[in-house]
Amino acid sequence: MSRFWYPVWFRFAVIGFLAAMAEYIWGTPWGYLVALAGLALLIGFHLYYLRRVETWLRRPGESMDHTEDLPEGYGAWETVFAELRRSRRRDDKRRGEVAETLNRFIEASSALPDGIIILDQGDRIEWCNPSACRHFGIDLARDQGYLIANLVRQPLFTEYLVRADFREPLVLGDPTGKMTLSVQMLPFQETRRIVLSRDITPFVKVEKMRRDFIANVSHELRTPLTVVGGFLEQLIEQPDVPAAQRTRIEEMMLDQSRRMQRLIEDLLTLSKLETQANPAREEEIAVQPLLETVASETRALSNGRHTILLDTFSATLRGAPDEMRSVFSNLASNAVRYTPAGGTIRISFSPHPEGAQYSVTDTGPGIAPEHLPRLTERFYRVDKSRSRETGGTGLGLAIVKHVLARHGGRLEIESELGQGSTFRAILPAARLTVQDSHHAALRRSA
């Protein structure tokens, strides 16, 4: 038998004994009266504790500290109250664990870069994380309980909700127009939904760059191929072309073939630079002889149309020889191509607070400020009307940027319309050994 019944039977036994004694002493009526009085006291006793239990149960949200509000109890109620205390402590512990789990979920969801919105059965917002607020311009404190269709006022999103075909995500622009989102609705609990949003702007930009790159490569190759193909057709259809004209045609075909070759070589170089994080082979490079060679090649490219000046000092640079020569040559040849005849181009290698700088300054037409951030993009050209007259491939500055990044350096560009441009390749001190004492002193004071 359960321990609960022992005090119950004990009380009934006491009342029965007292009633029997009263009947024995004073007669039957007094026996009944004592029995009724005992039962009334017992009922009152239980009603009192039932009232205490009811009062206590009306405080379900209180912490376990209020378990002390229960009386100690007597008899069977002692066991009941003890079990109620244990039950309340277990419930409080479970509530604490659930609250802690919920807080961890909210913290984790708040740290996610993806947006999460929980909707009720009427598509009203119950909760959302900060990323969703940023994606859709929602303020949870203000917009909780509002229909999401009234907050995201875009026809594509409204149609997506109405159509209720959530197998594929929806690509959507954010209200500011600066972000592209991938939005998907996930039904759960039969009538409720979760909205997931992801910022795919970088992927969209990469895809656009890929399409532009393919289009640019196709366009860059199409022109020389068209020229070469056209001249070949002419030579086939007119085998008796005069020798002088044939020579001119062959020279033009050779020039276009070399242009395609330069383009392909630059593409291969750029591909290698993008797939290799560090230079493949580093050596100690004597800067002065290398720059004298670059200046000589630059004068040959200029063919006397510009004044080429060289200012350098004796130093050794640690790096990949072919890559560093590509940086120096690309910047110098760009200056020749875009500087009108009679201009001046100054090539210099000098100390810099971070190490050393290779700079090329020209007296060309200059570059508008809006073009400067995009100059290192592949095939980006400031003046498309004369984009191919200069003979460049449109990849030179992209190659320079990647080479410098691999060597721990960077490219700086200064330009003003009508005043010329300066391109600086900044190289870290760890890659430089100064041999000229005069310039070493300058470098220490820089």
MOHU-V389754 format. One record per backbone hydrogen bond with DSSP energy under -1.0 kcal/mol. CO is the residue of the C=O (numbers start at 1). NH is the residue of the N-H. Records with the same first field share a line. If there is no record, write none. Layout:
BEGIN
CO->NH  NH
END
This chain:
BEGIN
2->5
5->9
6->10
7->11
8->12
9->13
10->14
11->15
12->16
13->17
14->18
15->19
16->20
17->21
18->22
19->23
20->24
21->25
22->26
23->27
27->31
28->32
29->33
30->34
31->35
32->36
33->37
34->38
35->39
36->40
37->41
38->42
39->43
40->44
41->45
42->46
43->47
44->48
45->49
46->50
47->51
48->52
49->53
50->54
51->55
52->56
53->57
54->58
56->59
59->62
63->66
64->67
65->68
66->69
67->70
74->77
76->80
77->81
78->82
79->83
80->84
81->85
82->86
83->87
84->88
85->89
86->90
87->91
88->92
89->93
90->94
91->95
92->96
93->97
94->98
95->99
96->100
97->101
98->102
99->103
100->104
101->105
102->106
103->107
104->108
105->109
106->110
107->111
115->197
116->129
117->195
118->126  127
119->193
120->123
123->148
124->120
125->145
127->118
129->133
130->134
131->135
132->136
133->137  138
139->143
140->144
143->146
146->125
148->152
151->153
152->154
154->158
155->159
156->160
157->161
158->162
159->163
160->164
170->183
172->181
174->177
179->174
180->200
181->172
182->198
183->170
184->196
186->194
188->192
189->191
192->188
193->119
194->186
195->117
196->184
197->115
198->182
200->204
201->205
202->206
203->207
204->208
205->209
206->210
207->211
208->212
209->213
210->214
211->215
212->216
213->217
214->218
215->219
216->220
217->221
218->222
219->223
221->225
222->226
223->227
224->228
225->229
226->230
227->231
228->232
229->233
230->234
231->235
232->236
233->237
234->238
238->241
242->246
243->247
244->248
245->249
246->250
247->251
248->252
249->253
250->254
251->255
252->256
253->257
254->258
255->259
256->260
257->261
258->262
259->263
260->264
261->265
262->266
263->267
264->268
265->269
266->270
267->271
268->272
269->273
270->274
271->275
272->276
283->319
285->317
286->290
287->291
288->292
289->293
290->294
291->295
292->296
293->297
294->298
295->299
296->300
297->301
298->302
299->303
302->305
305->342
307->345
309->347
311->349
314->435  436
315->287
316->433
317->285
319->283
320->324
321->325
322->326
323->327
324->328
325->329
326->330
327->331
328->332
329->333
330->334
331->335
332->336
333->337
334->338
340->343
343->307
345->309
346->361
347->311
348->359
350->357
352->355
354->429
355->352
356->427
357->350
358->425
359->348
360->423
361->346
365->418
368->371
371->374
372->375
374->377
377->380
383->386
384->387
394->379
395->399
396->400
397->401
398->402
399->403
400->404
401->405
402->406
403->407
404->409
405->408
410->426
412->424
414->422
416->419
420->416
421->362
422->414
423->360
424->412
425->358
426->410
427->356
428->431
429->432
431->318
433->316
436->440
437->441
438->442
439->443
440->444
441->445
442->446
END
